[in-house]
Amino acid sequence: MLKRLSPRERLEQLVADLTPVLRAAFMEAIDDIKSNIVLRRIVERLERGDINGAISAMHLDQAAFRPLDEAIRQAFNGGGVATIEQMPTLRDPNGHQIVIRWDARNLAAEEWLREHSATLVSNIIADQQAAIRAALSEGLARGDNPTRSALNIMGRVNRITGKREGGLIGLTTTQGDYVARARQELLSGEPDQLRNYLTRARRDRRFDRAVIAALRDGKAISNEAVQRIVGRYSDNLLKLRGDTIALHETFSALGASRDIAFRQQIEAGRVQAQHITKTWRHTSQEHPRQQHVRMHGQTVPYDQPFIASDGTQIRYPHAPGTPTRHTVGCKCFTEYKIDFVAQLLR
């Protein structure tokens, strides 16, 4: 006989299944953007000092992120179906089982998907454009070669795979700054700066020997070697970005779909909100938020928010409008419970 999974076990299973899908969708979007950039067009605009034109020619638009949109929709629908499957059997006053279903085309469901996806992609694009604009402006100010500046943004083609590697496409503004500083440290030849590069957690340690040799011998690292080293550092940061987005979006989609699944049953009159409670469940991790640890076990009525110790009101983990200090890296979830005695008495 198959074991019925607990809410936590089912959530963990969904996270394990869906996170790789979302990560792959993000990376697919970035690969598509990189592969469709025409170097000559970028260089021509940079030669005229037209940074906005160069960014426009990279085609960083909503359509490029359709794979990510679809992956979020898949995660959202998966969470809704799983929530319905785990709901206890509801019966009417005559003892007949009440049929409950997940409606992915429900107004609230469609609204969440539309607004969430649009906001996510808009933020990714805006931050991406800011990072590229900053890098290109600095390059022009230094008098960098337009072709080299473009390649530093787009990445360089790997002759074996045929794909572009490195570059800034897909990175945040902060990560783009990390890459620029790492390049400066390696090109400087200064011992202190080279040592600082060796403290970067996301560097490719296979190149450490070359950096250590430069420190020992007092010789500069060649431009070609620096490009390879920085390219791998950039790729590792992109992987981190993909992992972060995948985890965050998986929990956001699952949290929203669980909440909306219960709301659908309330709106259909199958259960009353006053008979539903929700409990905050914290998931153990290496660097937990102490506020969320303290919230573990906090129980409130369905239509009331949880209260964090800093006073923040949170409808459920990753709910829209929740400050990022309570969402990024958060793996908490909500456990819902129906008071069947009260429901039957009603």
C-alpha positions as CSV (number, residue, x, y, z in Angstrom):
1,M,0.0,0.0,0.0
2,L,1.4,3.4,-1.0
3,K,2.2,5.8,1.8
4,R,0.2,9.0,1.8
5,L,2.8,11.9,1.9
6,S,2.6,14.5,4.5
7,P,2.2,18.2,3.4
8,R,5.9,18.7,4.0
9,E,6.9,15.6,2.1
10,R,4.7,16.5,-0.8
11,L,6.1,20.0,-0.9
12,E,9.7,18.7,-0.8
13,Q,8.9,16.4,-3.7
14,L,7.4,19.2,-5.8
15,V,10.4,21.5,-5.0
16,A,12.8,18.7,-6.1
17,D,10.8,18.1,-9.3
18,L,10.1,21.7,-10.3
19,T,13.3,23.7,-9.3
20,P,15.4,22.1,-12.1
21,V,12.7,22.9,-14.6
22,L,12.7,26.5,-13.7
23,R,16.5,26.7,-13.6
24,A,16.7,25.2,-17.1
25,A,14.0,27.6,-18.4
26,F,16.0,30.6,-17.1
27,M,19.2,29.3,-18.7
28,E,17.4,28.6,-21.9
29,A,16.2,32.2,-22.1
30,I,19.7,33.5,-21.5
31,D,21.2,31.2,-24.1
32,D,18.6,32.3,-26.6
33,I,19.4,36.0,-26.0
34,K,23.2,35.4,-26.3
35,S,22.9,33.3,-29.4
36,N,20.8,35.9,-31.3
37,I,23.0,38.9,-30.6
38,V,24.9,40.1,-33.7
39,L,28.3,41.3,-32.7
40,R,28.7,43.7,-35.7
41,R,25.5,45.6,-34.8
42,I,26.7,46.1,-31.2
43,V,30.1,47.3,-32.3
44,E,28.7,49.7,-34.8
45,R,26.6,51.4,-32.2
46,L,29.5,51.5,-29.7
47,E,31.7,53.1,-32.3
48,R,29.2,55.9,-32.4
49,G,29.0,56.1,-28.6
50,D,25.3,54.9,-28.8
51,I,25.0,52.9,-25.6
52,N,21.2,52.8,-25.7
53,G,21.3,51.6,-29.3
54,A,23.7,48.9,-28.4
55,I,21.4,47.7,-25.6
56,S,18.4,47.8,-27.8
57,A,20.2,45.6,-30.4
58,M,20.6,42.9,-27.8
59,H,16.8,42.4,-27.8
60,L,16.3,42.0,-24.0
61,D,12.5,41.7,-24.2
62,Q,9.6,39.9,-22.6
63,A,9.4,37.4,-25.4
64,A,12.9,36.0,-24.7
65,F,11.7,34.8,-21.3
66,R,8.7,32.8,-22.5
67,P,10.3,29.5,-21.3
68,L,10.5,31.0,-17.8
69,D,6.8,32.0,-18.0
70,E,5.8,28.5,-19.0
71,A,7.9,26.9,-16.2
72,I,6.3,29.2,-13.6
73,R,2.8,28.2,-14.9
74,Q,3.8,24.6,-14.7
75,A,5.0,25.0,-11.1
76,F,1.8,26.9,-10.2
77,N,-0.5,24.4,-11.7
78,G,1.4,21.5,-10.1
79,G,1.0,23.1,-6.7
80,G,-2.7,23.7,-7.1
81,V,-3.3,20.1,-8.2
82,A,-1.2,18.7,-5.3
83,T,-3.1,20.9,-2.8
84,I,-6.5,19.6,-4.0
85,E,-5.3,16.0,-3.9
86,Q,-4.2,16.4,-0.3
87,M,-7.4,18.1,0.9
88,P,-9.4,15.8,3.2
89,T,-12.7,14.5,1.9
90,L,-15.5,17.1,2.3
91,R,-19.1,15.9,2.6
92,D,-22.5,17.6,2.5
93,P,-25.2,17.4,5.3
94,N,-26.5,14.1,3.7
95,G,-23.0,12.5,3.8
96,H,-22.4,12.8,0.1
97,Q,-18.8,13.5,-0.9
98,I,-18.3,17.1,-2.3
99,V,-16.3,17.1,-5.6
100,I,-13.5,19.6,-5.5
101,R,-11.2,20.5,-8.3
102,W,-8.3,22.9,-9.1
103,D,-9.2,25.5,-11.6
104,A,-6.1,26.9,-13.2
105,R,-8.3,29.3,-15.3
106,N,-9.9,30.8,-12.2
107,L,-9.7,34.6,-12.1
108,A,-7.4,34.8,-9.1
109,A,-5.1,32.1,-10.6
110,E,-4.9,33.8,-13.9
111,E,-4.3,37.2,-12.3
112,W,-1.5,35.9,-10.1
113,L,0.2,34.3,-13.0
114,R,-0.1,37.3,-15.3
115,E,1.0,39.9,-12.7
116,H,3.8,37.7,-11.1
117,S,5.4,36.7,-14.4
118,A,5.2,40.2,-15.9
119,T,6.8,41.8,-12.8
120,L,9.5,39.2,-12.6
121,V,10.6,39.5,-16.2
122,S,10.3,43.3,-16.1
123,N,12.6,43.4,-13.1
124,I,15.1,41.0,-14.7
125,I,15.2,43.1,-17.9
126,A,15.5,46.4,-16.1
127,D,18.3,45.2,-13.8
128,Q,20.1,43.5,-16.8
129,Q,19.9,46.8,-18.8
130,A,21.3,48.7,-15.8
131,A,24.3,46.3,-15.5
132,I,25.1,46.5,-19.2
133,R,24.7,50.2,-19.3
134,A,27.1,50.7,-16.4
135,A,29.7,48.3,-17.9
136,L,29.5,50.0,-21.4
137,S,29.7,53.5,-19.9
138,E,32.8,52.6,-18.0
139,G,34.4,51.0,-21.0
140,L,33.8,54.0,-23.2
141,A,35.1,56.3,-20.5
142,R,38.3,54.2,-20.4
143,G,38.6,54.3,-24.2
144,D,38.2,50.5,-24.5
145,N,38.0,48.8,-27.9
146,P,34.3,48.6,-28.9
147,T,34.7,45.0,-30.0
148,R,36.3,44.0,-26.7
149,S,33.6,45.9,-24.7
150,A,30.9,44.1,-26.7
151,L,32.4,40.7,-26.1
152,N,32.8,41.4,-22.4
153,I,29.0,41.9,-22.4
154,M,28.0,39.1,-24.8
155,G,30.6,36.5,-23.8
156,R,32.9,34.7,-26.2
157,V,32.1,31.8,-28.4
158,N,33.4,28.4,-27.2
159,R,34.8,26.8,-30.3
160,I,33.9,23.3,-29.1
161,T,30.3,23.9,-28.0
162,G,29.5,26.8,-30.3
163,K,27.9,28.7,-27.4
164,R,28.8,32.0,-25.8
165,E,30.4,31.7,-22.4
166,G,31.0,34.5,-19.8
167,G,29.8,38.0,-20.3
168,L,27.2,39.9,-18.3
169,I,23.9,38.7,-20.0
170,G,21.7,37.2,-17.2
171,L,23.7,38.7,-14.3
172,T,22.4,41.2,-11.8
173,T,23.8,44.7,-11.5
174,T,25.7,43.6,-8.4
175,Q,27.1,40.5,-10.1
176,G,28.1,42.6,-13.1
177,D,30.1,44.8,-10.7
178,Y,31.7,41.7,-9.2
179,V,32.9,40.6,-12.7
180,A,34.3,44.1,-13.5
181,R,36.2,44.2,-10.2
182,A,37.6,40.7,-10.7
183,R,38.8,41.7,-14.2
184,Q,40.5,44.8,-12.8
185,E,42.1,42.7,-10.0
186,L,43.6,40.2,-12.4
187,L,44.8,42.8,-14.9
188,S,46.4,45.0,-12.3
189,G,49.2,42.6,-11.4
190,E,49.1,44.1,-7.9
191,P,49.7,41.5,-5.2
192,D,46.9,42.9,-2.9
193,Q,44.4,42.8,-5.7
194,L,45.4,39.4,-6.9
195,R,45.0,38.1,-3.4
196,N,41.6,39.6,-3.2
197,Y,40.6,37.8,-6.3
198,L,41.5,34.5,-4.6
199,T,38.9,35.3,-1.9
200,R,36.0,35.3,-4.4
201,A,33.8,32.4,-3.5
202,R,32.4,31.9,-7.0
203,R,35.8,31.9,-8.8
204,D,36.8,28.8,-10.8
205,R,39.5,27.3,-8.6
206,R,41.1,25.5,-11.5
207,F,42.8,28.9,-12.4
208,D,44.1,29.5,-8.9
209,R,47.5,28.0,-9.8
210,A,48.0,30.7,-12.5
211,V,47.1,33.5,-10.2
212,I,49.3,32.2,-7.4
213,A,52.2,31.8,-10.0
214,A,51.7,35.5,-11.0
215,L,51.9,36.4,-7.3
216,R,55.0,34.4,-6.7
217,D,56.9,35.5,-9.8
218,G,55.7,39.1,-9.9
219,K,54.5,38.7,-13.5
220,A,51.3,40.0,-15.1
221,I,48.6,37.6,-16.2
222,S,48.0,37.8,-20.0
223,N,44.9,39.4,-21.3
224,E,43.8,36.1,-22.9
225,A,44.2,34.2,-19.6
226,V,42.3,37.0,-17.8
227,Q,39.4,36.7,-20.2
228,R,39.2,32.9,-19.6
229,I,39.4,33.3,-15.9
230,V,36.8,36.1,-15.7
231,G,34.6,34.2,-18.2
232,R,34.4,31.2,-15.9
233,Y,33.8,33.4,-12.9
234,S,30.9,35.0,-14.8
235,D,29.5,31.6,-15.7
236,N,29.5,30.6,-12.0
237,L,27.7,33.7,-11.0
238,L,25.1,33.1,-13.7
239,K,24.6,29.6,-12.4
240,L,24.1,31.1,-8.9
241,R,21.5,33.5,-10.4
242,G,19.7,30.6,-12.1
243,D,19.7,28.6,-8.8
244,T,18.4,31.6,-6.9
245,I,15.6,32.4,-9.3
246,A,14.6,28.8,-9.6
247,L,14.3,28.3,-5.9
248,H,12.5,31.6,-5.3
249,E,10.0,31.1,-8.1
250,T,9.3,27.5,-7.2
251,F,8.3,28.5,-3.6
252,S,6.4,31.6,-4.9
253,A,4.3,29.5,-7.3
254,L,3.7,26.7,-4.8
255,G,2.8,29.2,-2.0
256,A,0.3,31.1,-4.2
257,S,-1.3,28.0,-5.7
258,R,-1.9,26.5,-2.3
259,D,-3.5,29.6,-1.0
260,I,-5.6,30.1,-4.1
261,A,-6.7,26.5,-4.1
262,F,-8.3,27.0,-0.7
263,R,-9.8,30.3,-1.8
264,Q,-11.5,28.6,-4.7
265,Q,-13.2,26.2,-2.3
266,I,-14.4,29.1,-0.1
267,E,-15.7,31.0,-3.1
268,A,-17.6,27.9,-4.3
269,G,-19.3,27.6,-0.9
270,R,-17.7,24.2,-0.2
271,V,-16.1,25.4,3.0
272,Q,-16.1,28.6,5.0
273,A,-13.0,30.7,5.6
274,Q,-13.8,30.9,9.4
275,H,-13.3,27.1,9.6
276,I,-9.8,27.2,8.0
277,T,-6.6,27.9,9.9
278,K,-3.1,28.2,8.6
279,T,0.2,27.4,10.3
280,W,3.6,28.7,9.4
281,R,6.2,25.9,9.0
282,H,9.9,26.7,8.9
283,T,12.2,24.4,7.0
284,S,15.7,23.9,8.5
285,Q,18.6,25.2,6.5
286,E,22.2,26.2,6.9
287,H,21.6,30.0,7.4
288,P,18.0,30.3,8.7
289,R,16.2,33.6,9.3
290,Q,15.7,33.7,13.1
291,Q,12.4,35.6,12.6
292,H,11.1,32.6,10.6
293,V,12.4,30.1,13.1
294,R,10.4,32.0,15.8
295,M,7.3,32.0,13.5
296,H,7.4,28.2,13.2
297,G,4.0,26.9,14.6
298,Q,2.3,30.3,14.5
299,T,-1.3,29.7,13.6
300,V,-3.8,32.2,12.4
301,P,-7.3,32.2,10.7
302,Y,-7.2,31.8,6.9
303,D,-8.0,35.4,6.1
304,Q,-5.5,36.8,8.6
305,P,-1.8,37.4,8.0
306,F,1.1,35.9,10.0
307,I,3.1,38.5,12.0
308,A,6.9,38.5,12.0
309,S,8.8,39.7,15.0
310,D,9.8,42.9,13.0
311,G,6.0,43.6,12.6
312,T,5.8,42.6,9.0
313,Q,2.4,41.1,8.0
314,I,2.8,38.1,5.7
315,R,-0.3,36.3,4.2
316,Y,1.9,33.3,3.5
317,P,5.6,32.7,2.6
318,H,6.5,34.4,-0.6
319,A,3.1,36.2,-0.8
320,P,2.9,39.2,-3.2
321,G,4.1,42.4,-1.5
322,T,6.2,40.6,1.1
323,P,9.6,42.4,1.5
324,T,12.6,40.7,0.0
325,R,14.2,40.3,3.4
326,H,11.5,37.7,4.1
327,T,11.5,36.0,0.7
328,V,15.0,35.5,-0.9
329,G,16.2,32.0,0.0
330,C,13.1,31.4,2.2
331,K,11.9,27.7,2.2
332,C,9.0,28.1,4.6
333,F,5.5,27.0,3.8
334,T,2.0,27.2,5.1
335,E,0.0,24.2,6.4
336,Y,-3.8,24.6,6.1
337,K,-6.3,22.8,8.3
338,I,-10.1,22.6,8.1
339,D,-12.2,22.4,11.3
340,F,-14.5,19.5,10.2
341,V,-16.6,19.6,13.4
342,A,-17.5,23.3,12.8
343,Q,-18.0,22.6,9.1
344,L,-20.5,19.8,9.8
345,L,-22.3,21.8,12.5
346,R,-22.8,24.5,9.9
